[in-house]
Every structure is written in structure tokens, then in C-alpha cells.
Amino acid sequence: MGYVLINIFILFLIVFFAGSFMYLITIKNTKLKSILTYIVMVVIAFITSKYIPNDYKGWTKTLATAYLIVALVSVFKKDTNIN
């Protein structure tokens, strides 16, 4: 149970830091900003995997890969309405 909670905590921290960073950027909510948010999440997840114990490195690398896939999908998605 503790392992799952730590993984969820890592997930929320990555999303929180990326969201906070993108909040500070002064561009409008566009497709570019959403793609940049996912790219920032990828970078944070890879950096996190360098500095945490071995038990959680696989999880953060999986998160980084998932965020990268979502970023690539959002690049090629034509019908994006972001408010």
C-alpha cells in the first residue's frame, strides 16, 4: 500500500510542478502551451528518476514515456479546444 501511495505522490508532484511552471508563463492557453506542459512533465520525470531510490526509477521513466506519448498525440490532434 505504501509503494502505491508513494507512486501517486510522485505523479502529483510532477503534475504540480509542471502546472506551476506553466502558470508562470504568460502565453495564452493554446495548443503550444499544452504541448509545452507535457514536455515539461517529461523533463521533470526524467530528472526525478536520476535522484530517487531504485524502487521508483521505473515508475518515473514510465511516467516520462507516457507524457511524451500524450505530447506527441496532442501535436497531431487537429481538433483541440482549450479554454
Z-matrix of the N, CA and C atoms (Angstrom, degrees):
N
C 1 1.451
C 2 1.522 1 110.03
N 3 1.318 2 117.61 1 -40.40
C 4 1.454 3 121.20 2 -179.83
C 5 1.517 4 112.79 3 -65.24
N 6 1.333 5 116.23 4 -35.69
C 7 1.462 6 121.27 5 179.11
C 8 1.520 7 110.58 6 -63.24
N 9 1.327 8 116.82 7 -42.13
C 10 1.462 9 121.96 8 179.59
C 11 1.525 10 110.26 9 -66.59
N 12 1.310 11 117.56 10 -42.23
C 13 1.459 12 120.96 11 179.72
C 14 1.525 13 111.86 12 -64.15
N 15 1.303 14 117.31 13 -39.12
C 16 1.464 15 120.17 14 177.59
C 17 1.523 16 110.44 15 -66.58
N 18 1.328 17 117.89 16 -39.62
C 19 1.468 18 120.86 17 176.83
C 20 1.523 19 111.37 18 -62.74
N 21 1.324 20 117.48 19 -42.41
C 22 1.463 21 120.93 20 177.78
C 23 1.524 22 110.15 21 -65.91
N 24 1.312 23 117.59 22 -38.63
C 25 1.460 24 121.78 23 177.17
C 26 1.526 25 110.94 24 -62.00
N 27 1.321 26 117.53 25 -43.05
C 28 1.468 27 121.69 26 177.15
C 29 1.525 28 110.09 27 -61.63
N 30 1.320 29 117.01 28 -43.89
C 31 1.462 30 121.55 29 178.31
C 32 1.527 31 111.21 30 -58.80
N 33 1.320 32 117.22 31 -48.72
C 34 1.457 33 120.64 32 -179.55
C 35 1.523 34 112.39 33 -65.44
N 36 1.328 35 117.87 34 -36.48
C 37 1.463 36 119.85 35 177.59
C 38 1.524 37 111.81 36 -64.64
N 39 1.312 38 117.11 37 -40.93
C 40 1.459 39 120.18 38 179.21
C 41 1.519 40 110.20 39 -64.27
N 42 1.323 41 116.95 40 -45.42
C 43 1.461 42 120.22 41 179.02
C 44 1.524 43 110.61 42 -64.95
N 45 1.326 44 118.15 43 -39.51
C 46 1.459 45 121.80 44 179.87
C 47 1.521 46 111.61 45 -63.67
N 48 1.333 47 117.06 46 -47.77
C 49 1.462 48 119.72 47 -179.17
C 50 1.525 49 112.02 48 -65.69
N 51 1.317 50 117.33 49 -40.44
C 52 1.466 51 120.06 50 178.30
C 53 1.522 52 110.48 51 -66.99
N 54 1.317 53 117.30 52 -42.36
C 55 1.463 54 120.48 53 178.01
C 56 1.512 55 112.48 54 -64.49
N 57 1.323 56 116.75 55 -39.32
C 58 1.466 57 120.18 56 177.90
C 59 1.518 58 111.33 57 -66.03
N 60 1.316 59 116.68 58 -41.21
C 61 1.462 60 120.63 59 178.88
C 62 1.522 61 110.88 60 -64.39
N 63 1.320 62 116.73 61 -43.36
C 64 1.462 63 119.85 62 -178.33
C 65 1.522 64 111.51 63 -72.75
N 66 1.317 65 118.37 64 -24.27
C 67 1.463 66 121.45 65 175.17
C 68 1.524 67 110.82 66 -65.45
N 69 1.330 68 115.54 67 -33.33
C 70 1.461 69 120.10 68 -178.74
C 71 1.526 70 113.09 69 -76.02
N 72 1.319 71 117.24 70 -20.49
C 73 1.458 72 120.66 71 178.26
C 74 1.526 73 108.31 72 -75.50
N 75 1.304 74 116.17 73 135.96
C 76 1.458 75 120.09 74 -169.85
C 77 1.522 76 114.64 75 -95.88
N 78 1.340 77 118.82 76 22.69
C 79 1.454 78 119.17 77 175.57
C 80 1.526 79 109.23 78 -89.52
N 81 1.314 80 116.12 79 156.35
C 82 1.461 81 120.81 80 -179.12
C 83 1.519 82 110.53 81 -67.95
N 84 1.331 83 115.00 82 164.50
C 85 1.467 84 120.34 83 177.33
C 86 1.514 85 109.05 84 -71.42
N 87 1.292 86 115.68 85 97.95
C 88 1.449 87 121.65 86 -179.46
C 89 1.518 88 109.01 87 -125.96
N 90 1.307 89 114.54 88 178.92
C 91 1.464 90 120.07 89 176.79
C 92 1.524 91 110.02 90 -62.82
N 93 1.328 92 116.55 91 -37.95
C 94 1.463 93 120.85 92 179.08
C 95 1.520 94 111.55 93 -60.68
N 96 1.321 95 116.83 94 -42.88
C 97 1.459 96 119.91 95 -179.10
C 98 1.527 97 111.35 96 -66.35
N 99 1.328 98 117.76 97 -38.12
C 100 1.462 99 119.01 98 178.92
C 101 1.527 100 110.84 99 -67.99
N 102 1.327 101 116.98 100 -37.51
C 103 1.465 102 120.18 101 177.34
C 104 1.519 103 110.16 102 -66.55
N 105 1.334 104 116.53 103 -41.89
C 106 1.469 105 119.76 104 177.44
C 107 1.519 106 111.85 105 -62.43
N 108 1.318 107 117.08 106 -35.59
C 109 1.467 108 120.08 107 177.81
C 110 1.521 109 110.60 108 -61.25
N 111 1.329 110 117.07 109 -44.56
C 112 1.463 111 119.85 110 178.72
C 113 1.524 112 111.56 111 -66.20
N 114 1.327 113 117.35 112 -38.21
C 115 1.466 114 120.35 113 178.19
C 116 1.526 115 110.23 114 -64.68
N 117 1.330 116 117.38 115 -39.70
C 118 1.475 117 120.54 116 177.04
C 119 1.521 118 109.74 117 -63.75
N 120 1.332 119 117.83 118 -38.59
C 121 1.466 120 120.64 119 177.24
C 122 1.522 121 111.35 120 -63.42
N 123 1.332 122 116.84 121 -38.73
C 124 1.468 123 120.93 122 177.41
C 125 1.520 124 110.13 123 -61.60
N 126 1.321 125 116.13 124 -46.73
C 127 1.469 126 120.35 125 -178.59
C 128 1.527 127 110.96 126 -64.06
N 129 1.328 128 116.78 127 -44.36
C 130 1.467 129 119.80 128 179.68
C 131 1.524 130 110.64 129 -63.11
N 132 1.318 131 117.72 130 -40.57
C 133 1.470 132 120.31 131 179.98
C 134 1.526 133 111.22 132 -65.22
N 135 1.340 134 117.64 133 -41.47
C 136 1.464 135 119.33 134 177.74
C 137 1.526 136 111.68 135 -67.05
N 138 1.313 137 117.92 136 -39.71
C 139 1.466 138 120.41 137 177.64
C 140 1.522 139 110.19 138 -65.33
N 141 1.329 140 116.66 139 -40.52
C 142 1.461 141 120.52 140 178.67
C 143 1.520 142 111.17 141 -61.95
N 144 1.324 143 117.01 142 -36.96
C 145 1.462 144 119.65 143 -179.07
C 146 1.522 145 112.65 144 -66.30
N 147 1.315 146 117.98 145 -19.81
C 148 1.467 147 120.86 146 178.01
C 149 1.524 148 112.56 147 -77.21
N 150 1.338 149 117.22 148 -26.14
C 151 1.462 150 120.42 149 -169.33
C 152 1.520 151 115.31 150 -115.77
N 153 1.323 152 118.79 151 6.65
C 154 1.458 153 119.76 152 179.34
C 155 1.531 154 109.39 153 -110.51
N 156 1.341 155 116.86 154 167.00
C 157 1.470 156 119.61 155 -179.14
C 158 1.529 157 112.11 156 -62.40
N 159 1.309 158 115.52 157 160.42
C 160 1.464 159 122.74 158 -176.17
C 161 1.527 160 113.55 159 -59.78
N 162 1.325 161 118.02 160 -26.68
C 163 1.466 162 120.91 161 -177.85
C 164 1.526 163 112.33 162 -62.80
N 165 1.326 164 117.23 163 -27.77
C 166 1.464 165 121.20 164 -172.90
C 167 1.522 166 113.40 165 -110.97
N 168 1.314 167 118.02 166 -0.10
C 169 1.468 168 120.55 167 -179.23
C 170 1.518 169 112.03 168 -64.23
N 171 1.299 170 117.48 169 -39.85
C 172 1.457 171 120.68 170 178.70
C 173 1.521 172 111.83 171 -62.92
N 174 1.319 173 116.01 172 -38.75
C 175 1.460 174 120.58 173 179.10
C 176 1.526 175 111.42 174 -64.29
N 177 1.313 176 117.68 175 -45.00
C 178 1.466 177 119.55 176 -178.49
C 179 1.533 178 111.25 177 -69.97
N 180 1.320 179 117.31 178 -33.61
C 181 1.472 180 118.81 179 176.08
C 182 1.524 181 110.69 180 -69.04
N 183 1.320 182 117.09 181 -35.42
C 184 1.458 183 120.36 182 175.19
C 185 1.521 184 110.85 183 -65.80
N 186 1.325 185 116.81 184 -40.93
C 187 1.465 186 120.64 185 175.95
C 188 1.520 187 111.19 186 -61.05
N 189 1.312 188 116.85 187 -44.80
C 190 1.461 189 120.64 188 -179.92
C 191 1.523 190 110.97 189 -61.61
N 192 1.313 191 117.07 190 -41.44
C 193 1.460 192 120.48 191 178.42
C 194 1.525 193 110.88 192 -65.94
N 195 1.320 194 116.73 193 -40.75
C 196 1.465 195 120.21 194 178.97
C 197 1.522 196 111.28 195 -64.78
N 198 1.321 197 117.03 196 -43.03
C 199 1.474 198 120.16 197 178.08
C 200 1.525 199 110.72 198 -64.02
N 201 1.312 200 117.39 199 -37.24
C 202 1.459 201 120.75 200 178.25
C 203 1.529 202 110.97 201 -65.16
N 204 1.308 203 116.67 202 -40.67
C 205 1.463 204 120.51 203 177.52
C 206 1.527 205 110.50 204 -64.55
N 207 1.326 206 117.12 205 -42.67
C 208 1.468 207 120.37 206 178.49
C 209 1.529 208 110.61 207 -64.05
N 210 1.325 209 117.18 208 -38.97
C 211 1.469 210 120.23 209 177.31
C 212 1.523 211 110.58 210 -63.47
N 213 1.312 212 117.79 211 -42.87
C 214 1.461 213 120.58 212 178.87
C 215 1.527 214 111.96 213 -65.52
N 216 1.312 215 116.72 214 -38.72
C 217 1.462 216 119.85 215 177.42
C 218 1.529 217 110.22 216 -65.33
N 219 1.328 218 116.89 217 -41.10
C 220 1.461 219 119.12 218 -179.53
C 221 1.526 220 112.14 219 -69.86
N 222 1.330 221 118.09 220 -23.85
C 223 1.467 222 120.47 221 175.17
C 224 1.520 223 110.03 222 -66.27
N 225 1.311 224 117.67 223 -42.95
C 226 1.451 225 121.51 224 -174.68
C 227 1.525 226 113.91 225 -91.08
N 228 1.320 227 117.26 226 -4.53
C 229 1.457 228 120.32 227 177.58
C 230 1.528 229 108.85 228 -76.52
N 231 1.321 230 117.12 229 126.56
C 232 1.452 231 121.40 230 -175.44
C 233 1.521 232 112.94 231 -87.83
N 234 1.289 233 117.45 232 -27.97
C 235 1.451 234 121.79 233 -169.14
C 236 1.524 235 110.79 234 -105.04
N 237 1.324 236 118.52 235 68.02
C 238 1.456 237 121.85 236 -176.26
C 239 1.519 238 109.79 237 -106.74
N 240 1.312 239 115.90 238 119.44
C 241 1.458 240 121.54 239 174.22
C 242 1.517 241 108.14 240 -115.83
N 243 1.307 242 116.29 241 107.15
C 244 1.459 243 121.58 242 -179.32
C 245 1.517 244 107.94 243 -112.30
N 246 1.293 245 116.37 244 128.08
C 247 1.471 246 119.75 245 -179.91
C 248 1.494 247 110.78 246 -101.61
